[in-house]
């Protein structure tokens, strides 16, 4: 659903003037460019691994972190986070058997590739790839190895992006390894057009695997091959016919776009902007209105038009110590003129039905890629205003910290910051609409990156009270849903979501501290003397701001237990969280003997099959320990007391509440309740147990079962061993699992294709 007060983004491209009208700067003024100081621990760990530029997303994250730390002191989590942490390498074999697939299956994947990359890649025509496929399927001798490598990598990228099943993800890896092997062995001695295509596709695939350094390296190989063939110089192809010159321009535009993407996201030096031809780069783009409305070439040209402003922004803004507002005015005007001249087809949505045709899906994805390229360019251009604005806000006295526009901040600065936030808001809203329309595939690295950058901007704006009228929590809720969609198949999305979760917690802690300081100043003359508790300042209902994004939805990583929705501070006398004052929750909280009796049994034992058998034999239903747990949990759920499994993960059928965080009183175990309800088999969030897990399974519906590592379990216990990972599954009705985690450790970074530990 569209956000109240914000236009629907599937139509937003038709009127972008609202983004740029804010930016009517006065010439002659300037701002100091924000330069984050890289944390020394971080620098020592990764300085030899990659170059980090000032426009990188990590530089922006560090700016936000340092603003928080300047006010609230060092944070324990954020300095350890690296956006550029690489995904683990895979085991590769020299002889990789390709899966058996029908021609129709492979044709569908080729079509998927062109749907998913329309607007961000234009290396070849779809008819050409379909011709390769026909030759390969009908007579493999009719296709040479260069064409075979291109075909395999197109299929690999498509299968990776779609990732509809585990088998399809395995297929992606097989075709990738096959195509990459040919490329490395046969296409590097004498560069050809296939060399460029193959290594550009390898780069795209590596991005989807979270291998960003490798992706950057292989894109560099593709660019070097293109330069060696003169693709960067328009006059180098003057002796060729018009079609061949256009083909060379298509390939170069794709390389230039992805090179600028790496420059903007990671601060890498741009390899395509050091050529004399770039002065006339826009002249090489296809003339608007001369191509079919779904042409890959026209779409790629429109996306690159937006990114040419990114190139100017990097060179004229992020490479300077100070920047004139006049320069920013010129860049904003340039971006405005380019966006307002978009062909009408790019501003018109196709069908948004969840069962829309493949062509409609391609149309909407194409328009989204182009539109997000413009929004991303505007965010990068105006991000210095947001940081400058936040620094001004953080320099205020505590009593002024929650005001909207700080004194001394010019309208140019506040308008620039607002334009940055608007771009981020529109990006998330558009991507969320695509999600609701079932347009997004499971692994789309550029879209994941845009969502991450937008979420950083929105968290920063929420931290700085930039505009109390804007629905930041609602938009951040949509961010959470987007990352949950990509979570299973994208290591990049899992990494970014962990960063956002920790940033959100640090930002929310700062907001609460600022609000408390302002409140203390306001009540300095007459403090609250007496209350029955319902309005006491240290009590109150759970706030939607106590968790990432304000959402009541999915939280993929539980590293810091206090970061989740509904979690309250631990009562030092009881070690249990304040669960609302209900009789049964109080009984559970005050009766430390009950959980301690269980912990006495398990604290020195290793979770696994042996412990599971022991608990089911000695503490099954009918024993005091199990029955008391069961009674308290049942009453808490059935009476809707508001403490047992109340935080919705997937609506009312899948809920969770943490009762206690790891502490000495409870042998450093965490205790959590999870409620699942489904007659048919239903799966929750895929997760891993680093130190194992112990579950007390309490069916609320007779015959309902929970699936553990050893199979289906009714009333009783399950105990997955250390390192195991699975989907929590329920069938036959409602079940509550009261689970104990050693050190509170649980990870949502695992995927179903990972091997189980040998001990299982």
C-alpha positions in Angstrom: 0.0 0.0 0.0 1.3 3.5 -0.8 2.4 5.6 2.2 0.0 8.3 3.2 1.1 11.6 1.9 3.5 10.2 -0.7 2.5 9.5 -4.3 2.6 6.0 -5.7 6.0 5.4 -7.0 4.9 3.4 -10.0 3.7 6.7 -11.3 6.2 9.0 -9.5 8.6 9.3 -12.5 5.9 11.3 -14.4 6.5 14.3 -12.0 10.0 14.4 -10.5 10.0 18.2 -10.1 9.2 17.8 -6.4 12.6 16.3 -5.8 14.5 19.1 -7.4 12.4 22.1 -6.5 13.9 22.0 -3.0 17.3 22.6 -4.4 17.3 26.3 -5.3 20.6 27.2 -3.7 22.2 30.6 -3.3 25.5 30.9 -5.2 28.6 31.9 -3.3 28.1 29.7 -0.2 29.9 26.4 0.5 29.9 23.5 2.9 32.7 21.4 4.3 32.6 17.9 3.0 32.2 15.3 5.7 35.2 13.0 6.1 34.7 10.1 8.4 37.6 8.9 10.5 38.0 5.2 9.9 38.0 3.2 13.1 41.6 2.0 13.8 40.5 -1.6 14.5 38.6 -1.6 11.2 41.5 0.0 9.3 44.0 -2.6 10.5 41.7 -5.5 9.6 40.8 -4.4 6.1 43.2 -1.7 4.9 45.1 -4.2 2.8 42.0 -5.7 1.3 40.4 -2.8 -0.6 40.4 0.9 -1.2 37.6 2.9 0.4 36.5 6.2 -1.1 34.6 9.1 0.5 31.5 8.4 -1.5 31.2 4.8 -0.4 28.2 3.6 1.6 30.6 2.5 4.4 31.9 6.1 4.6 28.3 7.3 5.1 27.7 4.7 7.7 30.8 5.8 9.6 29.7 9.4 9.5 26.4 8.4 11.1 28.2 6.2 13.7 30.6 8.9 14.6 27.8 11.4 15.2 26.2 8.9 17.5 29.4 8.2 19.4 30.2 11.9 19.8 26.9 12.2 21.7 26.5 8.8 23.4 30.0 7.4 23.6 31.4 4.4 21.6 29.0 1.8 20.4 30.0 -1.8 20.9 28.6 -3.2 17.6 29.0 -0.7 14.8 32.8 -0.5 14.6 33.0 -4.2 14.0 30.6 -4.1 11.0 32.1 -4.2 7.5 29.8 -3.7 4.6 32.6 -5.2 2.5 32.9 -8.5 4.3 33.1 -11.0 1.5 31.0 -14.1 1.2 32.8 -17.5 1.8 34.4 -19.0 -1.3 32.8 -22.2 -2.7 34.4 -25.5 -3.4 35.0 -25.6 -7.2 35.8 -28.7 -9.2 37.7 -28.8 -12.5 35.1 -31.0 -14.1 31.6 -29.7 -13.3 28.7 -31.8 -14.6 25.9 -29.6 -15.9 22.4 -30.5 -14.8 20.0 -32.1 -17.3 17.5 -29.4 -18.4 15.0 -29.2 -21.2 15.2 -26.5 -23.9 12.0 -24.9 -22.5 13.5 -24.7 -19.0 16.6 -23.0 -20.4 14.6 -20.7 -22.6 12.6 -19.6 -19.6 15.9 -18.7 -17.8 17.2 -16.8 -20.8 13.9 -14.8 -20.9 14.3 -14.2 -17.1 17.7 -12.8 -17.6 16.5 -10.1 -20.0 13.5 -9.3 -17.8 15.7 -8.9 -14.7 18.5 -6.9 -16.3 16.4 -4.6 -18.5 17.8 -1.1 -17.7 21.1 -2.3 -16.1 22.7 -4.5 -18.8 22.9 -4.4 -22.6 25.7 -6.7 -23.8 23.9 -8.7 -26.5 20.5 -9.2 -28.1 18.0 -11.8 -26.7 17.7 -13.4 -30.2 21.5 -14.0 -30.3 21.4 -15.9 -26.9 18.4 -17.9 -28.0 20.3 -18.8 -31.2 23.2 -20.0 -29.0 20.8 -22.1 -26.9 19.2 -23.7 -30.0 22.6 -24.7 -31.4 23.8 -26.0 -28.0 20.6 -28.1 -27.3 20.3 -29.5 -30.8 23.9 -30.1 -31.7 26.6 -29.0 -29.3 29.2 -29.2 -32.0 27.6 -26.2 -33.7 28.4 -23.8 -30.9 32.0 -22.6 -30.2 33.4 -22.3 -26.7 33.2 -18.5 -26.7 29.5 -18.6 -27.3 29.1 -21.5 -25.0 30.7 -19.5 -22.1 28.4 -16.5 -22.7 25.3 -18.8 -22.8 26.3 -20.6 -19.6 26.8 -17.4 -17.7 23.5 -15.9 -18.9 21.8 -19.0 -17.6 23.8 -18.9 -14.4 22.9 -15.3 -13.7 19.2 -15.9 -14.4 19.0 -19.0 -12.2 20.8 -17.1 -9.4 18.5 -14.1 -9.7 15.3 -16.2 -9.8 16.5 -18.8 -7.1 13.0 -20.3 -7.0 14.3 -23.6 -5.6 17.5 -25.1 -4.1 17.9 -27.1 -7.3 17.9 -23.9 -9.3 20.5 -22.3 -7.1 22.7 -25.4 -7.6 22.1 -25.1 -11.3 23.3 -21.5 -11.2 26.6 -22.6 -9.6 27.2 -25.4 -12.1 26.6 -23.2 -15.2 28.6 -20.4 -13.6 31.6 -22.6 -13.0 31.4 -24.0 -16.5 31.2 -20.6 -18.2 33.9 -19.1 -15.9 36.3 -22.0 -16.6 36.0 -21.5 -20.4 36.5 -17.7 -19.9 39.7 -18.1 -17.9 41.2 -20.8 -20.1 40.3 -19.6 -23.5 39.2 -15.9 -23.6 42.1 -14.0 -22.0 44.9 -14.5 -24.5 43.3 -12.7 -27.4 40.4 -10.4 -26.2 37.2 -10.5 -28.2 33.7 -9.2 -27.7 33.0 -12.5 -25.8 35.8 -11.7 -23.4 34.0 -8.5 -22.4 30.6 -10.2 -22.2 31.9 -13.2 -20.1 33.8 -11.2 -17.5 31.0 -8.7 -17.2 28.6 -11.6 -16.5 31.1 -13.1 -14.0 31.1 -9.7 -12.2 27.3 -9.7 -12.0 27.1 -13.2 -10.7 29.8 -12.5 -8.1 27.8 -9.5 -6.9 24.9 -11.9 -6.2 27.2 -14.1 -4.2 28.5 -11.2 -2.1 32.0 -11.5 -3.6 32.3 -7.7 -4.3 36.1 -7.6 -4.5 36.0 -10.4 -7.1 33.1 -8.7 -8.9 35.2 -5.5 -9.1 38.2 -7.4 -10.4 36.3 -9.2 -13.1 34.6 -6.0 -14.2 38.0 -4.5 -14.5 39.1 -7.3 -16.8 36.0 -6.7 -19.0 36.8 -3.0 -19.2 40.4 -3.6 -20.0 39.4 -5.9 -22.8 37.0 -3.3 -24.1 39.7 -0.6 -24.1 42.1 -2.9 -25.9 39.5 -3.2 -28.7 38.8 0.5 -28.8 35.3 0.4 -27.4 36.0 3.5 -25.3 36.8 5.7 -28.3 33.9 6.3 -30.7 36.2 7.2 -33.6 37.9 3.8 -33.3 34.9 2.2 -34.9 34.4 4.8 -37.6 35.2 2.2 -40.4 32.5 -0.1 -39.1 28.9 -0.1 -40.2 26.2 1.7 -38.2 24.9 -1.5 -36.5 28.4 -2.6 -35.4 29.1 0.9 -34.0 25.8 0.8 -32.1 26.7 -2.6 -30.7 30.0 -1.3 -29.4 28.3 1.6 -27.8 25.8 -0.7 -26.1 28.6 -2.7 -24.5 30.6 0.3 -23.4 27.5 2.0 -21.9 26.9 -1.2 -19.8 30.5 -1.3 -18.6 30.4 2.4 -17.8 27.2 2.1 -15.8 28.5 -0.8 -13.7 31.9 0.9 -13.2 30.1 4.0 -11.8 28.0 1.7 -9.6 31.1 0.3 -8.0 32.5 3.9 -7.7 29.4 5.2 -5.9 28.7 2.2 -3.7 32.3 1.3 -2.7 34.4 4.3 -3.4 36.4 2.5 -6.1 38.3 4.5 -8.7 36.3 4.7 -11.9 38.1 2.9 -14.8 35.9 4.3 -17.5 36.1 8.0 -16.8 39.7 8.5 -17.6 39.1 8.5 -21.4 38.9 11.6 -23.6 35.7 10.3 -25.1 33.9 10.8 -21.8 33.6 14.5 -22.5 31.0 13.6 -25.1 29.6 10.6 -23.4 26.0 11.6 -23.6 26.3 12.1 -27.3 27.0 8.4 -27.6 23.7 7.5 -25.9 20.9 6.4 -28.1 18.5 9.2 -29.2 15.3 9.2 -27.3 12.3 8.0 -29.2 14.2 6.0 -31.8 13.9 2.6 -30.3 11.2 0.1 -29.4 9.7 0.8 -26.0 11.2 -2.3 -24.4 14.6 -2.0 -26.0 17.4 -3.0 -23.8 19.5 -0.4 -25.5 17.2 2.5 -24.8 16.7 1.4 -21.2 20.4 1.1 -20.6 21.0 4.5 -22.1 18.4 6.1 -19.8 20.0 4.5 -16.7 23.4 5.7 -17.7 22.1 9.2 -18.3 21.3 9.3 -14.5 24.7 7.8 -13.6 26.6 10.4 -15.6 25.6 12.8 -12.8 27.1 10.4 -10.3 30.4 10.6 -12.2 30.3 14.4 -12.0 29.3 14.2 -8.3 32.3 12.0 -7.5 34.7 14.2 -9.4 33.4 17.6 -8.3 32.0 16.9 -4.9 33.5 13.9 -3.1 37.1 14.7 -4.2 37.0 18.2 -2.6 37.5 19.4 0.9 34.8 22.1 0.5 32.1 22.4 -2.1 30.3 25.4 -3.5 26.6 25.4 -3.3 26.7 26.7 -6.9 28.4 23.5 -8.0 25.7 21.5 -6.4 23.1 23.7 -8.0 24.5 23.0 -11.4 24.6 19.2 -10.8 21.0 19.2 -9.4 19.8 21.2 -12.4 21.6 18.8 -14.8 20.0 15.8 -13.1 16.6 17.5 -13.1 16.7 18.2 -16.8 17.7 14.7 -17.6 15.0 13.1 -15.6 12.2 15.4 -16.8 13.1 14.5 -20.4 12.5 10.8 -19.8 10.3 9.3 -22.6 6.7 8.9 -21.5 6.9 5.1 -21.5 9.4 5.2 -18.6 6.9 7.1 -16.5 3.9 4.8 -17.2 3.4 1.6 -15.2 2.3 -1.6 -16.7 -0.1 -4.0 -15.0 0.7 -4.4 -11.3 -1.3 -7.6 -10.9 0.6 -10.4 -9.2 -0.2 -12.6 -12.2 1.0 -10.0 -14.8 2.6 -11.2 -18.0 6.4 -11.5 -18.4 6.4 -8.4 -20.6 4.6 -6.4 -17.9 7.1 -7.6 -15.4 9.9 -6.5 -17.7 8.3 -3.1 -18.2 7.9 -2.4 -14.5 11.4 -3.6 -13.7 12.9 -1.6 -16.5 11.2 1.6 -15.3 12.2 0.8 -11.7 15.8 0.4 -12.7 15.9 3.7 -14.5 14.0 5.5 -11.8 16.1 4.2 -9.0 19.2 5.2 -10.9 18.0 8.8 -10.7 17.0 8.5 -7.1 20.4 7.0 -6.3 22.2 9.8 -8.1 20.2 12.4 -6.1 20.9 10.7 -2.8 24.6 10.7 -3.5 24.5 14.4 -4.6 22.6 15.6 -1.5 24.1 13.3 1.1 26.6 16.0 2.2 23.7 18.2 3.1 22.2 15.5 5.3 25.5 15.0 7.2 25.9 18.7 7.6 22.4 19.0 8.9 22.9 16.2 11.4 26.1 17.7 12.7 24.2 20.9 13.3 21.5 19.1 15.1 23.9 17.2 17.3 25.6 20.4 18.3 22.4 21.7 19.9 21.7 21.9 23.6 19.7 18.9 25.0 16.5 21.0 25.2 16.7 21.8 21.5 17.8 18.3 20.3 14.3 17.2 19.4 13.4 20.3 17.3 12.9 20.0 13.6 15.2 22.6 12.0 18.1 23.7 14.2 19.0 27.3 14.5 21.8 28.4 12.2 21.0 25.8 9.5 20.3 27.6 6.2 17.3 26.7 4.1 19.6 25.5 1.4 21.1 22.9 3.8 17.8 21.7 5.2 16.2 21.6 1.7 19.2 19.6 0.4 18.9 17.2 3.3 15.2 16.8 2.7 15.8 16.1 -1.0 18.1 13.3 0.0 15.5 11.8 2.3 12.8 12.2 -0.3 14.9 10.2 -2.8 15.4 7.4 -0.2 11.7 7.4 0.6 10.6 7.1 -3.0 13.2 4.4 -3.6 11.9 2.2 -0.8 8.3 2.9 -1.6 8.8 1.9 -5.3 10.7 -1.3 -4.4 8.0 -2.2 -1.9 5.3 -1.8 -4.6 7.3 -4.1 -6.8 7.5 -6.6 -4.0 3.7 -6.5 -3.5 3.2 -6.9 -7.2 5.4 -10.0 -7.2 7.8 -8.4 -9.6 11.1 -8.8 -7.7 13.2 -12.0 -8.0 15.0 -13.5 -5.1 18.5 -12.2 -5.7 18.9 -8.8 -7.3 22.2 -7.3 -6.1 21.7 -3.7 -7.5 18.2 -3.4 -6.0 19.5 -4.8 -2.7 22.2 -2.1 -2.7 19.8 0.7 -3.5 17.5 -0.4 -0.7 20.5 -0.5 1.7 21.7 3.0 0.8 18.1 4.3 1.1 17.7 2.7 4.5 21.0 4.3 5.7 19.6 7.7 4.7 16.2 7.0 6.4 17.8 5.8 9.6 20.0 9.0 9.7 17.0 11.2 9.1 15.0 9.4 11.9 18.0 9.8 14.2 18.1 13.5 13.6 14.4 14.3 13.8 14.7 15.7 10.3 10.9 15.9 9.6 8.5 14.7 12.2 5.7 14.6 9.6 7.4 11.9 7.5 6.4 8.3 8.2 10.0 7.1 8.8 9.0 4.0 10.9 6.5 2.9 8.3 9.0 3.2 5.5 11.6 1.4 7.6 9.0 -1.3 8.1 8.9 -1.7 4.3 12.7 -1.9 4.3 12.4 -4.8 6.6 10.0 -6.6 4.3 12.2 -6.0 1.3 15.2 -7.5 3.0 13.2 -10.4 4.2 12.2 -11.2 0.6 15.9 -11.3 -0.4 17.1 -12.8 2.8 17.1 -16.5 1.9 19.0 -16.3 -1.4 21.1 -13.2 -1.0 24.2 -13.1 1.3 24.4 -9.4 0.5 20.9 -8.8 1.9 21.7 -10.8 5.0 24.8 -8.7 5.6 23.1 -5.4 5.0 20.2 -6.2 7.2 22.5 -7.0 10.1 24.2 -3.7 9.7 20.9 -1.8 9.5 19.6 -3.6 12.6 22.6 -2.7 14.7 22.6 0.9 13.3 18.9 1.2 14.1 19.4 0.1 17.7 22.3 2.5 18.2 20.2 5.3 16.7 17.1 4.5 18.7 19.2 4.3 21.9 20.5 7.8 21.1 17.0 9.1 20.4 15.7 7.8 23.7 18.6 9.3 25.6 18.1 12.7 23.9 14.4 12.6 24.7 15.1 11.7 28.3 17.6 14.6 28.6 15.1 17.0 27.2 12.4 15.7 29.5 14.6 16.0 32.5 15.3 19.6 31.6 11.6 20.3 31.2 10.7 18.7 34.6 13.6 20.2 36.5 11.3 22.4 38.5 8.6 19.9 39.4 9.5 16.2 38.9 6.8 13.5 38.9 6.3 12.6 42.6 3.8 9.8 42.6 2.0 7.5 40.1 0.1 4.2 40.2 2.4 3.1 37.4 0.3 3.4 34.3 1.9 6.8 33.4 5.2 6.5 35.2 8.1 7.6 33.2 9.9 4.3 33.7 6.9 2.2 32.6 4.5 2.2 29.8 3.5 0.2 26.8 6.0 -1.2 24.4 7.0 1.3 21.8 7.1 0.4 18.1 10.4 2.2 18.1 12.1 -0.4 20.3 13.1 -2.5 17.4 14.5 -2.2 13.9 12.4 0.0 11.7 9.4 0.1 14.1 8.1 -3.0 12.4 6.2 -5.9 14.0 7.7 -8.1 11.4 10.7 -10.3 10.6 14.0 -9.8 12.4 16.5 -12.0 10.5 19.4 -11.8 13.0 19.4 -12.2 16.7 22.8 -11.2 17.9 22.0 -8.5 20.4 18.8 -9.8 22.2 17.8 -6.3 23.5 17.5 -5.0 20.0 14.2 -6.7 19.2 10.7 -5.5 19.5 9.1 -5.6 22.9 12.3 -6.4 24.7 12.5 -4.6 28.1 15.5 -4.1 30.4 16.3 -7.0 32.6 15.1 -6.7 36.2 18.3 -7.1 38.2 16.6 -8.8 41.0 14.8 -11.4 38.9 16.9 -11.5 35.7 13.6 -11.8 33.8 12.2 -9.1 31.6 9.2 -7.1 32.6 6.4 -9.1 31.0 3.5 -6.9 31.8 2.5 -7.8 35.3 0.1 -10.7 34.5 -0.2 -13.4 37.2 1.2 -16.2 35.0 4.1 -14.1 33.7 4.9 -13.1 37.2 4.8 -16.7 38.3 7.2 -17.6 35.6 9.4 -14.6 36.3 9.4 -15.0 40.1 9.7 -18.8 40.2 13.3 -19.0 39.3 13.3 -22.5 40.6 11.3 -23.7 37.5 13.7 -22.5 34.8 16.7 -23.1 37.0 15.6 -26.7 37.5 15.7 -27.1 33.8 19.0 -25.3 33.5 20.5 -27.5 36.2 19.8 -30.4 33.9 21.2 -29.0 30.7 23.8 -26.4 31.5 26.7 -28.9 31.5 25.3 -31.0 28.7 25.8 -30.6 24.9 22.6 -30.1 22.9 22.0 -32.9 20.4 20.3 -36.2 19.9 21.5 -37.7 23.2 20.2 -34.8 25.3 16.9 -34.9 23.3 16.4 -38.6 24.1 17.3 -38.0 27.8 14.8 -35.1 28.2 12.0 -37.0 26.4 12.6 -40.0 28.6 12.9 -38.3 32.0 11.0 -35.0 31.6 8.1 -35.8 29.2 4.5 -34.7 29.7 3.3 -35.9 33.2 6.4 -34.8 34.9 6.4 -31.7 37.2 8.9 -29.7 35.2 7.2 -30.1 31.8 3.6 -29.7 33.1 4.4 -26.5 35.0 6.0 -25.0 31.9 3.1 -26.1 29.8 0.5 -24.7 32.2 2.0 -21.2 32.5 2.6 -20.9 28.7 -0.9 -22.2 27.8 -2.6 -19.7 30.1 -0.4 -16.9 28.9 -1.3 -17.6 25.3 -5.0 -18.6 25.7 -5.8 -15.7 28.0 -4.0 -13.3 25.6 -2.0 -11.9 28.5 0.4 -9.9 26.2 3.7 -11.5 27.2 4.0 -15.0 25.7 4.8 -14.9 22.0 3.2 -11.6 21.1 5.7 -10.2 18.4 4.3 -11.1 15.0 6.8 -12.4 12.5 4.3 -13.5 9.8 0.9 -12.3 11.1 -0.8 -14.0 14.2 0.2 -17.5 13.1 3.9 -17.0 13.7 4.9 -15.0 16.8 7.8 -14.7 19.3 8.7 -13.1 22.6 12.0 -13.2 24.4 11.6 -13.8 28.2 15.2 -13.5 29.4 18.5 -12.5 28.0 21.8 -14.4 28.8 23.0 -13.6 32.3 24.7 -15.3 35.2 21.5 -16.2 37.1 20.4 -18.3 34.2 23.7 -19.9 33.3 24.0 -17.5 30.4 21.1 -19.0 28.5 18.4 -16.9 26.8 14.8 -18.1 27.0 12.3 -17.3 24.3 8.7 -18.4 23.3 7.7 -19.0 19.7 4.1 -19.6 18.6 3.3 -21.3 15.3 -0.1 -22.3 14.1 -0.9 -24.2 10.9 -2.9 -27.3 10.0 -0.7 -28.0 6.9 3.1 -27.9 7.1 4.3 -24.4 7.7 7.9 -23.2 7.8 9.3 -20.2 9.8 12.6 -18.4 9.4 15.6 -20.5 8.4 18.2 -20.3 11.1 21.3 -21.9 12.6 22.2 -22.9 16.2 25.9 -22.0 16.7 25.9 -23.6 20.2 22.8 -25.8 19.8 19.3 -25.3 21.2 16.9 -27.0 23.7 13.1 -26.7 23.0 10.3 -27.5 25.3 7.5 -28.3 22.8 4.0 -27.5 24.1 1.1 -28.3 21.6 -1.9 -26.1 22.1 -3.9 -28.1 19.6 -4.1 -31.9 20.3 -1.8 -33.7 17.9 0.1 -30.6 16.7 3.8 -31.2 16.1 7.0 -29.3 15.8 9.8 -30.6 13.5 13.2 -30.9 15.0 16.5 -32.2 13.5 15.3 -35.7 14.4 11.9 -35.5 12.9 8.4 -34.5 14.1 7.9 -34.0 17.8 4.6 -33.7 19.7 4.6 -32.7 23.4 8.1 -33.1 24.7 11.6 -31.9 23.8 13.8 -31.3 20.8 17.5 -30.5 20.9 19.3 -29.5 17.7 23.1 -29.9 18.0 25.7 -27.2 17.6 26.0 -25.8 14.1 22.8 -27.4 12.8 20.4 -25.3 10.8 16.8 -25.8 9.6 13.4 -24.3 9.0 11.2 -24.5 12.1 8.1 -26.3 10.9 4.7 -27.0 12.4 1.7 -29.1 11.4 -1.6 -30.1 12.9 -2.4 -26.9 14.7 -0.9 -24.5 17.2 2.4 -25.2 19.0 4.5 -23.1 21.4 8.2 -23.8 21.7 9.9 -22.6 24.9 13.5 -22.6 23.8 16.8 -22.2 25.6 19.9 -20.9 23.7 23.4 -21.2 25.2 24.8 -17.6 25.3 21.7 -16.5 23.4 23.3 -17.5 20.2 21.2 -17.9 17.1 22.1 -16.9 13.5 19.9 -16.3 10.4 22.9 -16.2 8.0 22.7 -19.9 7.1 21.0 -21.2 3.9 19.4 -24.5 3.1 22.1 -25.5 0.7 24.8 -25.4 3.4 26.0 -28.8 4.7 25.0 -29.9 8.2 27.7 -30.5 10.7 29.3 -34.0 10.6 28.0 -34.7 14.1 24.4 -34.6 13.0 
